[in-house]
């Protein structure tokens, strides 16, 4: 069944997998049967599936006429076993196309591996780029001895049907990209090229055939210890300087500039273009949205990361009740900031963080005495047994560590907790009254 994923934006994703059979992706493991991913991006992805094949920043396996358009992964760290790519791990030959996509970050694994697609079928890859990327391969294929490492595609399936159709064109391997050969691949660079790692020209079963599916490709990279000739329609692409990649130049190889998914690129000053929805995109992310403090605890640090901004000078932090909780001046570095919260008296305060028209809030509860069992006359009875906290009549239960970090929450009268040791539990009734109690979770 076709599924359309449109206008999805993910920030700060950590994904781990240890299955050897399932594909892994930052958005979906597999997209098939005419599915589409459009105007979607991930900022700061950590994807660790070192035992898996078909691992991609957006999709592990793109098949049966499914497509990706106007989408990206930035600040990515992706690890897989084989068929690993910054955008997709694998595409098939049935019009599973990738257009107008880009990747920056690191990709690592055995082979094949690349910045856009690890293992590519005979489907379109057009107007994509890789920039500021580190691509590392650790072992060549045991049968072919090819490392299959490239910036756009690691391995391109041979044209067994002799279609002689151009399928990969208008792509760019940008500046500040590096190829790293590790372990068993350290002295084996066969099948490593700047644009496409290995093609039918490297396939023993296709001896004598040449790859005819490449249109014009551009590359700002040095040789990267890659063999073969350079040229617009070769696996190494045409060598250009980063300064040459202007809007007019990129338009000449098919990049469409505008303000929608059909013409998704927006020119940037002194950089490759971004996608149309990214210039105004800004998300404020806090490391905690609920903090429990005691007056005796005094200080707690609140950390903030703003996605979609390189400089967050002007970010503001305000307390709804500065006589209960005060905030320090922020310490700012790039798109990160942190403040120190000071508990002054028992009560509640909301900390509001604002930048670029976006806000995020953190609720802070301050207790007067760390040993207090409850703060309400009509206290809810909090009990703990076998990893479950109960409070009859509660509408919500929250559990905090002694540092104030939220370790569990449920909109119910019971909460399962995995954390061990001393915890502080806050039970909230339907009337808003709270009971606070310490428990020892075993």
N, C-alpha and C positions, 0 to 999 in steps of 0.2 A: 504494500500500500504506500502510495506517495505521501511524503511528509514535507511540508514547507517550513523551514526555519528562517525567519526574517527579523532583522533588527534586534538581535540578541547580543548583549555586551557583558562579558565576564571579567572580573577583576580579582587578581590574587588567587588563582586556583592551584591547589595541590592535589595531584591525582597519583595514586599508587596502584600497581597491579602486578600479580605474579602468575597469571594464567599463561600457559604456552599456546593455548588454542584460540583465545578471543582477541579480536582487534581492539585497540585502545585509541581514543581520541579525546581532545579537550572539550568538544561539544558532544559528539556521538562516537561510539565505536565503529558503527557501520551505517552508511547511508546508501540505500538501494531502491530499486523500482521507481525511478523518476522522482526521487526526492531532491530537494534543493536547499542550499544554504546561501543566504544573501544578506549583505549589509550586516555582517556579524564579525565580532572581534574578541580576542582575549588579550588582556594586558597583564603581564606577569604570570606566566604559566610554568609550573613545575610538574612534569609528567615523567614518572619513573616506572617503566614496564620492561625491565632489562631482560626478562625471559620471554617476551612476547614478540611475535612478528606482526607486521601491519600496524605501525604506531605512528600517528600523525597529530600535529598541533590542533587541528580542527576535527579531522575524521581519520580513523584508522584505515578503513577500506571504503572507497568510493566506487560504486558499481552500478550496472544496469541503468544507464542513461541518467544517473544522478549528477548534479552540478554544484560547483562552488563559484560564486561571483561576488566581487566587491567585499572581500573579507580579508582578515589578517590575524597574525599572532605576533605580538611584540614582547620583548623581554622574556623570551621563552628559554626554558631548559628542558630538553626532551631526550630521553634515553630509552632505547629499545634493543631488541636482539638483531632483527633484520627487517628490511623494508621500512625504514624510518624516515619521515619527512617533516619539515616544518609546518606544512599545511595538511598533507595527506600521506599516509604510509603507502597505499597502493591505489592505483586507478586501473580499471579494466579497459578493454578495447571497444566498448559499446557506448560511445558518445558520453562518457563520464568526464565532462569537461571542467577545467579550472581556468577561470579568466579573472583578471583584475585582482590579484591577490599578492600579498607580500609578507615576508617573514624577517624578523631579526632576533638573534639570540644564539643559543648553541644547540647542536644536534649531535648525538653520539650513539654508536652501536657497531655492529659488524658490517654487513654489506647486504643489499645496496642502501645508500644513504645520501640525503641531499637536503637543500633548503626549502624546496616546494614539494616534490613527490619523490619518495624513496624508490618505488618500482612503478614505472608508468606503462600502461597499455597504449594502444594506438588511438588515444583520445586527445582532444585539444588541450594544450597548455599555452595560453597567450596572455601577453601584457601583464606579466608577473615580474616581481623583482625580489632579490635577496640582498640585504645590506646589514653591515655590522653583525656578521654571523661567524661563528666558529663551528666548523664541520669536522668531526673526528671519527675516523674509522679504525677499528682495532684488529680486523681479520679479513683476509680475502676469501672469496668463495672457494670451498675445498675442491670443487670439480673444475672450475675454469681458471682459478687463481686471479680473478679480477676483483679489485676493491670496489668498483662501481660507485664512484664518488664524484658528484657534480653539484654545482650551485642550484640548478633548476631541476634536474632529474638525475637520480643515481643510476638507474638502469632503464633503458628504453627497449621495450619488446620489439623483436624483429618484425618487419613487414612481410610476413609469410604469404599474404594474399597479393603481394605486388601491386598494392593500390597506388603507390607513388604519390601520395597525398601529403601536402605540408601540414603538419599537425602541431609543431612547436615553433612559435614565432613571436617576435616582438618582446622578448624577455631580456632582463638586465641582471647581470651579476654585479652588484654595486661595489662601492669602495669599502675598505675595512672588513673584508671577508678573509678567512684563513682556512686552509685545509691542513688537518693534523693527522699524521699516520702513526698509530700507536701499536705496541705489542707486535703481533704477527704481521701487521701491515706496515711496520716501520720501514722496511726495505722493499716493499712491493707496491709500486705505483701504477701498475698496469690497470687500465680501466678507470683512471682518474683524469678528468678533463674539466675545464672551467665552467662549461654550461651543462653538458650531458656526460655523465661518467662513462658508461659503456653502452654500445649500440650493436647492431648486427655486424658492423665492421670488426668487432672484437669477438664475435660468436663463431666458434669453430664449425658449427653446423651450417652457418650461412657463409661459408668461405667463398670469396670472390664477389660478394654482394656489397654494395655501398648503401649508406643511409640517405634516403631522399626526402625524409620527412621534416627537415629543418629549414625554417625560414630565417629571417635576419635576427641574430642575437647580438647583444652588446655586452662588453665585459670591461670593467675597470681594474680587474685583478691582475697581478703579475703572473708569472708562469705557474706558480704554486707547485713546482716540480712535476707539472703535467706535460706529457708528450703530445706530439701532433702539431699540425699547422693551425694558425689562427686565421679567421676569416668569417664574414658575416653569416654564412650558412654552414659553418663547421661546428664540431662539438666544443671548440674553445671560444667561439664567438669572435666578433670584431673588437679589437682593443680600442677603447676610447678613454678619455680623461673624465673625471667626475664633473668637471666644469662644463663639459659638452652636453650633459644630460639636462638640458633646458626643457621648458614646456613645449616649445616649438619642435625641438629635436625629438622628444618622446612622442609627440602627436604624429610625427612622420612615420613611426613604426607601429602606430595603432592605438596608443594610449588616448582615451577620450576624457577630456576635462569638462566638468560640469557640476551638477548638484543633485544627482540621483544615481540609482544603481546602474542605469544604462550608460551614463557618462560620469563615472564615480570619482575621477581623480581631481585633486585640488593642489595646485602648485605651492611649493614652500620656498622660502628664501634660504638659499645655501643648503638645500637638502632635496632628496628625492620626494615625490609627491605623497600626500596622505590621501585617505579615502574621505569622501564628502562629509560623512557624519563625524569625523574625528577632530576637525578644527575647533568645534564648539563643545566637544564632549569633555566633561569634568565630573569626577566622582570622588567624594570625600569618604574615606574609610577609616574607622577607628579600631584600635586593637581590643576595645571592650565597650559594650553598650550599657552595662550595669556594674556598679562597683559598690561594695560594702566597706565602710571604714568605721573605725572607732576613734574617738577623740584622742586616745592614747597612741593610735597608729600614726597620726599626724599627716604623713605625706604619702601620696601615691602618684605614680607617673602615668599619664595618658599619652599614647602614641598615635599619630595620625599619618596616613599616606594619602596623597591626592593623585589619582590616576588621570591622565590626560593633560598634565601640566608639568613643565620642567622647572619652573620657578614659582614658589607659592608665597612670595613676599606679599604681605597684606592679609594673610589668613588671620581670622579673629576667633577668640575663645571668650565666651561669656558665661557667667554663673547666674542662674535665676535667683539665687539667694546667696550673695557674697558674704553674708554674715554667718552662714552655715558652712559653705565651701568656697574658698577663694582659689583663683587660678593665677599662676605665675606668667611672666612674659614667655612667649614660645621660643624655643631653640629650633632654628630652621636650617635644613641642608637639602638643597635641590627640591624634591617633592615630598620630603619628610619633615615632620615637626613633632615636638613633644613639649608637654607642659607638666608642671607639678601642681597637684591638687592638695590643698591644705584643709583638713577638717578642723573647724573652729568650735562647733557646738552640735549637740544632737539635732537631727532633723533630716530634711531631704532637699536636694537641689538638682536642677537639670543643667548640664554643661552643653552649650551649643557651639559647634564649630562651623564656621562659614567661610567659603571661598568660591569665587567664580559663579555666584548665584546659586550654589548648592550648599546644603547644610546637613549635618549629622548631629545626633544628640547622644549623651550618656547620662543615665540616671545614677545619682549617688545618694546612698543612704548612710547617715552617720549615727552610730549608736553612742550612748554616753558612757557605757562601761562594757569592756570586752567580755565580762563574765555574766552579763545580764541574760536571762532566759527568755524574757518577753518584754515588749514595750506597750502592750495594750491591756487594758483592764479586762476586756472580753477576749482573752488570749485563746488562740487555737492550740490544741494539744499536738505537739510535734513528736513523732516517734520514729525510730530507726531499727530495722531488723533485716538481715540477709540482703543487704545492698539496696533496700527500698526505704525511702522516707515517706511517711504518711502524715497527713494533718486533716482530720475529719472536718468537713465544712469549708476547706480551702478552695478557692478558685484558681490559685496558682501557687507553685512552690519553686523557689530558686535556691540553689546551693552555691556557696562561694568558698574558695580557698582562703587561708589566713592572710594571703597577700591581696585579697579583694577580687581575684579573678573569678568569673562565672564558670563553674564546672558542670552545671546541669540546670535545666529549666523545663517545667511542664505546666500547661494550663489545665491542671487537674488537682485532685487531692492526694496524689501519690507520684513519686518521682524515683526512677531507678538511677543510681549513681555508680559510676565506675571508679571514681577517685577514692583514694584511701587516706586515712589520717584525720586530722582535725578539720572539720568543715563548719561553716556557719550557714544555717538554713533560715530562709525568710519565707514564711507562709502568709499569703494574702487572701483575705476573705472577700466575698462578693461585695461587701460594703466598703472595701478599701482598707480596712484595719489590718495591721500586720503583727505577726508574732515572730520574734527572732530568737533562735536558740542554737547552742553549740552541740555538735554531735561528733562522735569518733567513729568513722567509717572503717570497717575491717574487711 
